[in-house]
Amino acid sequence: MANSTMVTEFLLVGSPDGWDLSFLYFTVFPMTYLGTLLGNLLIVTVTTADQNLHTPMYFFLRNLSILDMCYISVTVPNACVNSLTGNRAISGAGCATQTFLVFFCAYVEMLFLTIMAWDRYLAICQPLQYLFIMNPQICVRMTLATLISGVLYAGVHTGNTFRLSFCQSNVVYQFFCDVSSLLRLSCSDTTSNMILILVSIIVVGGGCFAIIIMSYIHIFSAVLKFPTRAPGKAFSTCTPHILMVSIFLSSGTAVYLRSSATSDTLQDMVLSAFYIMVPPFLNPLIYSLRNKQVKEAVRRVMQRQLFSGKYKRNKYGTDVTHLNSIMRK
């Protein structure tokens, strides 16, 4: 310890020894990132432009889409640039910022998914009180409370991680600053860190999962009492959210169990990439392809844009702005 040098920067080695993953960083990562941005931007645009989607459910869906764009932007662009330039160094402050943002986005996404499950429970099981309980002020306050608690949650975990001493290797075998990889590099006692992570997973993850499960138990029991055609519509409303929750929780659980059970670098990187990239990428696909209201809203928005474009032309097919410029000349 007396002759050791304290680590001031880290090296994000995105390719384990003996593996050349440059193909992923040049093709799969950019395409997934671009698809995630375009899909979630479409949901944000449609839910904002269409008045029929100005409801609490689509308010939180819009927030979830914005969060997903931020979530994948924290890690994937930096990994692609590092692979392209060959410069994989990241400063200690940059690594701490990336860790903070990953914790923040994962925590807030879990709470948004929980709130959306509770929203569906109120809409189906208590329809008469739904608009009174889920009024715009309550939705905004829940969103602000989620964001503020996310800042505190990420701050505690990031501060607890970077108070450690890193005086051994500075090579992180990940494409981003992953906490489990950083803890393996520390020369300090990481027992308190592991306890904090375990407690937070049990409290936050377990609590949110319990609320989601209880919400859908009540939803399914109430739906079975509906008329013959009503259950299908109710189930189709809840199915996209069930799929999204299942994907997010299963991928997060797989990352946690894998990192605690073994330190195989390639499998850790694959699971981490799945956890970081797949849920944000599938979110717009699930909510747009399986949701009739979203598809109808997309059609209405496109029709309005086409109609407004045709309206600018006169009966001879000449653009009005072009005709005005000719008359001025």
C-alpha positions in Angstrom: 0.0 0.0 0.0 2.9 2.4 0.7 4.2 2.0 -2.9 0.8 2.0 -4.6 -0.5 4.8 -6.8 -4.0 6.1 -6.4 -6.2 5.7 -9.4 -7.3 9.0 -10.9 -8.8 7.7 -14.2 -10.2 4.4 -15.5 -9.9 2.5 -18.7 -13.2 1.1 -20.1 -12.1 -2.0 -21.9 -15.2 -2.9 -23.9 -13.6 -6.1 -25.4 -12.4 -8.9 -23.2 -9.1 -10.6 -23.9 -9.4 -12.8 -27.1 -12.6 -11.1 -28.3 -13.0 -8.5 -30.9 -16.3 -6.7 -30.3 -15.7 -3.8 -32.6 -18.5 -5.0 -34.9 -21.0 -4.5 -32.0 -19.8 -0.9 -31.4 -20.0 0.0 -35.1 -23.3 -1.6 -36.0 -25.5 -3.0 -33.2 -24.9 -0.3 -30.7 -25.5 2.7 -33.1 -28.5 1.1 -34.7 -30.1 0.2 -31.3 -29.4 3.7 -30.0 -30.9 5.4 -33.1 -33.9 3.1 -33.0 -34.4 3.9 -29.3 -34.3 7.6 -29.9 -36.6 7.6 -32.9 -39.2 5.3 -31.3 -39.3 7.1 -28.0 -39.3 10.5 -29.7 -42.3 9.3 -31.7 -44.2 8.5 -28.5 -43.3 11.8 -27.0 -44.5 13.7 -30.1 -47.7 11.8 -30.5 -48.7 11.9 -26.8 -48.0 15.6 -26.8 -49.7 16.5 -30.1 -52.9 14.4 -29.8 -55.4 15.7 -27.3 -57.0 12.3 -26.9 -53.8 11.0 -25.2 -53.7 13.8 -22.6 -54.4 11.4 -19.8 -52.4 10.3 -16.7 -51.4 7.0 -18.3 -49.9 8.7 -21.4 -48.4 11.4 -19.2 -46.3 8.9 -17.4 -45.7 7.0 -20.7 -44.3 10.3 -22.2 -42.1 10.7 -19.1 -40.9 7.1 -19.4 -40.0 7.6 -23.1 -38.0 10.8 -22.2 -36.2 8.9 -19.4 -35.4 6.0 -21.7 -33.7 8.3 -24.2 -31.6 9.7 -21.4 -31.0 6.2 -20.0 -29.4 4.8 -23.1 -27.6 8.1 -23.9 -25.6 7.9 -20.7 -23.6 4.9 -21.8 -24.0 3.8 -25.5 -22.7 7.0 -27.3 -19.6 7.1 -25.1 -18.9 3.4 -25.7 -19.2 3.9 -29.5 -16.9 7.0 -29.5 -14.4 5.2 -27.4 -14.3 2.2 -29.7 -14.1 4.5 -32.8 -11.2 6.6 -31.5 -9.5 4.0 -29.4 -9.3 6.3 -26.4 -11.0 4.4 -23.6 -9.8 6.5 -20.7 -12.4 8.2 -18.5 -11.7 10.5 -15.6 -12.7 9.8 -12.1 -15.3 12.6 -12.2 -16.6 11.3 -15.5 -16.9 7.8 -14.2 -18.7 9.1 -11.1 -21.1 11.1 -13.2 -21.9 8.1 -15.4 -22.5 5.9 -12.3 -24.8 8.5 -10.8 -26.9 8.8 -14.0 -27.2 5.0 -14.4 -28.4 4.7 -10.9 -30.8 7.6 -11.3 -32.3 6.4 -14.5 -32.8 2.8 -13.4 -34.4 3.9 -10.1 -36.8 6.5 -11.7 -37.8 4.0 -14.4 -38.7 1.4 -11.8 -40.9 4.0 -10.0 -42.5 5.1 -13.3 -43.4 1.5 -14.1 -44.9 1.1 -10.6 -46.9 4.3 -10.9 -48.2 3.2 -14.3 -49.4 -0.1 -12.8 -51.1 1.7 -9.9 -52.7 4.1 -12.5 -54.2 1.0 -14.4 -55.5 -0.3 -11.1 -57.3 2.9 -10.4 -58.7 3.2 -13.9 -60.1 -0.3 -14.0 -61.0 -1.0 -10.3 -62.1 2.5 -9.3 -63.2 4.3 -12.5 -65.5 6.8 -10.7 -62.7 8.1 -8.5 -60.0 7.9 -11.1 -60.1 11.4 -12.4 -60.3 12.8 -8.9 -57.3 10.8 -7.6 -55.1 11.1 -10.7 -55.6 14.8 -11.4 -52.9 16.8 -13.2 -51.5 18.3 -10.0 -51.1 14.8 -8.4 -49.4 13.5 -11.6 -46.9 16.4 -11.6 -46.2 16.0 -7.9 -45.6 12.3 -8.2 -43.2 12.9 -11.0 -41.3 15.6 -9.1 -41.2 13.3 -6.0 -39.8 10.5 -8.1 -37.1 12.6 -9.7 -36.0 14.1 -6.3 -35.9 10.7 -4.6 -34.0 9.4 -7.6 -31.3 12.1 -7.1 -31.0 11.2 -3.4 -30.9 7.5 -4.2 -28.2 7.8 -6.9 -26.3 10.3 -4.8 -26.1 7.9 -1.9 -24.9 4.9 -4.0 -22.4 7.0 -6.0 -21.0 8.7 -2.9 -20.7 5.4 -1.1 -18.8 3.9 -4.2 -16.4 6.7 -4.8 -15.4 7.2 -1.2 -13.5 4.0 -1.6 -9.8 3.9 -2.5 -8.8 2.6 -6.0 -5.2 1.8 -5.8 -4.9 -1.4 -7.8 -5.8 -1.8 -11.5 -7.8 0.9 -13.2 -9.1 -1.4 -16.0 -12.9 -1.7 -16.0 -14.0 -4.6 -18.1 -17.2 -3.0 -19.2 -18.3 -0.4 -21.8 -19.4 1.9 -18.9 -18.6 2.5 -15.3 -20.5 -0.4 -13.7 -20.6 -0.5 -9.9 -19.9 -4.2 -9.6 -16.8 -3.9 -11.7 -15.6 -0.8 -9.7 -16.0 -2.6 -6.4 -13.8 -5.4 -7.6 -11.1 -2.8 -8.3 -11.2 -1.2 -4.9 -8.5 -1.9 -2.3 -10.9 -0.9 0.5 -13.5 -2.9 2.4 -16.6 -3.1 0.2 -18.8 -4.9 2.7 -20.9 -1.8 3.4 -21.3 -1.2 -0.3 -22.6 -4.7 -0.9 -25.0 -4.4 2.1 -26.3 -1.1 0.8 -26.9 -2.5 -2.7 -28.6 -5.6 -1.3 -30.9 -3.5 1.0 -31.8 -1.1 -1.8 -32.7 -4.0 -4.2 -34.9 -5.6 -1.5 -36.6 -2.3 -0.5 -36.9 -0.5 -3.8 -37.0 -3.4 -6.3 -39.0 -5.7 -4.0 -41.4 -3.0 -2.9 -42.1 -1.9 -6.4 -42.5 -5.4 -7.6 -45.0 -6.1 -4.8 -47.1 -3.1 -5.6 -47.1 -4.1 -9.3 -48.1 -7.6 -8.5 -50.9 -6.5 -6.1 -52.2 -4.0 -8.7 -52.5 -6.6 -11.4 -54.1 -9.2 -9.0 -56.8 -6.7 -8.3 -57.1 -5.8 -12.0 -57.4 -9.4 -13.1 -60.0 -10.2 -10.4 -62.0 -7.1 -11.4 -61.7 -7.8 -15.1 -63.1 -11.3 -14.8 -66.4 -9.8 -13.5 -66.8 -7.6 -16.6 -69.1 -8.3 -19.5 -67.9 -10.7 -22.2 -66.2 -8.1 -24.5 -64.8 -5.9 -21.7 -62.0 -8.2 -20.4 -60.3 -8.3 -23.8 -60.0 -4.5 -23.9 -58.8 -4.3 -20.3 -56.2 -7.0 -20.8 -55.0 -5.3 -24.0 -54.5 -2.1 -22.1 -52.4 -3.8 -19.4 -50.5 -6.2 -21.6 -47.9 -3.7 -22.8 -47.1 -2.6 -19.3 -46.8 -6.2 -18.1 -44.3 -6.9 -20.9 -42.3 -3.8 -20.1 -42.1 -4.6 -16.4 -41.2 -8.2 -17.0 -38.3 -7.2 -19.4 -36.9 -4.6 -17.0 -37.1 -6.7 -13.9 -35.8 -9.9 -15.5 -32.8 -8.1 -17.1 -32.0 -6.2 -13.9 -32.2 -9.4 -11.8 -30.0 -11.3 -14.3 -27.3 -8.6 -14.1 -27.3 -8.6 -10.4 -27.3 -12.4 -10.0 -24.6 -12.8 -12.6 -22.3 -10.1 -11.1 -22.6 -11.6 -7.7 -22.2 -15.2 -8.7 -19.3 -15.0 -11.1 -16.9 -12.6 -12.7 -16.9 -13.9 -16.3 -16.2 -10.8 -18.3 -17.9 -11.5 -21.5 -21.2 -12.7 -19.9 -21.1 -9.7 -17.6 -20.8 -7.4 -20.5 -23.6 -9.1 -22.5 -26.0 -9.0 -19.5 -25.1 -5.4 -18.8 -25.7 -4.4 -22.4 -29.1 -6.2 -22.3 -30.1 -4.4 -19.1 -29.0 -1.0 -20.4 -30.2 -1.1 -24.0 -33.1 -3.6 -24.4 -35.7 -2.0 -22.2 -35.4 1.5 -23.7 -35.4 0.0 -27.2 -38.5 -2.2 -26.6 -40.5 0.4 -24.8 -41.7 2.3 -28.0 -42.2 -1.0 -29.8 -44.4 -2.5 -27.1 -46.5 0.6 -26.5 -47.0 1.5 -30.2 -47.4 -1.9 -31.9 -49.7 -3.4 -29.3 -51.7 -0.2 -28.4 -54.5 0.8 -30.7 -54.9 4.3 -29.1 -51.2 5.1 -29.9 -51.5 3.7 -33.5 -54.7 5.7 -34.1 -53.0 8.8 -32.6 -50.1 8.4 -35.0 -52.5 8.2 -37.9 -54.3 11.3 -36.8 -51.1 13.3 -36.4 -49.9 12.2 -39.8 -53.2 13.1 -41.4 -53.1 16.6 -39.8 -49.6 17.1 -41.1 -50.5 16.0 -44.6 -53.7 18.1 -44.6 -51.8 21.2 -43.4 -49.2 20.6 -46.2 -52.0 20.4 -48.9 -53.7 23.4 -47.4 -50.7 25.6 -48.3 -51.2 24.9 -52.0 -53.8 26.6 -54.2 -56.1 24.9 -56.6 -53.4 25.0 -59.4 -50.9 23.1 -57.3 -48.6 26.1 -56.8 -47.1 26.6 -53.4 -48.6 29.8 -51.8 -45.2 31.0 -50.5 -43.7 30.6 -53.9 -46.7 32.5 -55.5 -46.2 35.4 -53.1 -42.5 35.7 -53.9 -43.4 35.8 -57.7 -46.0 38.5 -57.1 -43.5 40.6 -55.1 -41.0 40.4 -58.0 
